[in-house]
Amino acid sequence: MDRNKVEIKLLKKNPEKLLLEYQGMVWAIVRNQMMKGLIAYDEQDDLFQEIMKKLLERISRIQSQFNNSSQLRTYFSTIIRNICYENTRKVSMILEPQAEPYGELELAT
């Protein structure tokens, strides 16, 4: 039986085991995001934990939405990258400087 069929079977019958097998892929994607400068080196562990948590939370939706139109690994890697991008956007929104409200600006005289 090929790897994709085995992984699809795990997704249906034992998704927790599938997530354990995909940990290496998650680490590889997190490291890739770090190498691209999208996350800091010291944030890798936190991001890995966040991704695993979100995958567990979304596993029932993943089970229902996966339609065998691609390899399961490809499908999961896209989800993992999207979680990384969500995290990057969330962090950048927090770090962006906020402009002062227009009405509160003091005019120099």
N, C-alpha and C positions, 0 to 999 in steps of 0.2 A: 504494500500500500504506500502511495507516495506521501510525502510530508504534509502537503496541503490537506489531503483527506484526513490524515491523523489529527491535524490541528483543528479542522472543522468539527470532527467528532468530539474533541476535547471542549470546544466552544459550547457544544450542545449539552454534553453530559458532565463535564468537570471544568468549568471555566476558571476556577481558582488555580488548578494545575497548569492550565494554558498560560495564565498570567505569570506564574512562576517561571515557566519556560521562556517567556518573552522578556524577562528582566534584562538579559544581555542586550537585547535590541533596544530596550528603553535607555540603558546606560550609553549605548553607542550614539543614539540620537541626542541625548543630553550633552554628551561630550562634543558632538558636532556643533550643537548650538553654542557651546562655550567657545569653541575654536573660531566660530564666526563672530564672536564678540557680542552675541545676543544676551548672554548671561555671564555673570561673574564666576570666577573659579570657585569661590567659597559658597556659591549658591547651588552647586550641582547636587549635593545630597538632599537639600530641601526640595528642589525641583523634582528629583527622582521620586521622593516620597509623595509629593503632590500628584504626580502623574499616576502612580500606582493607586492612590486613593481614588482619583477620578475615574480610572479604568474600572475599579471595583464598583463604584457608584453607577457607572453607565453600562455595566455588563449586560443587563437584561435588554436594554435598548439596542446594544450592539448585536446581541443574539437575534433580535427580531428584524433588524435592518440589514444584516449581511445577507446578500442574495447570490453569492457564488459567482459574481461577474468578474471578480479579480481574485488573486491569491489572498488568503487571509492575512498573511504577513504584510502585504502591501496595504491592505485596508487598515490594519492596526497601526502601521507606521505613519499613515496619514493622520489618524486620530491623535497619536502621540505628538506629532509635529504641531498639530493645531492646538493642543493643550500647551505646548511650549510657547507658541505665539500668543495665546491668550494670556499666559503669565507675563510675557514680555510687555504686552500692551498695558496690562494692569500696573506693572511696576513703572512704566514710563509715564502713565497718567498720574501716578502718585508723585513722581519726581519733577514734573513740569512746573515751572514757576507760575504762580497765579497773578494775574494782573489785578491792580487795585480797581475797585469800582469807580466808574467815571465821576460820580457825584462827590467822591471823597478826595479828589486830587486837590492839592493846594497850589494855587497859582503864585508864581514868584512875582513880587512887585518891586 
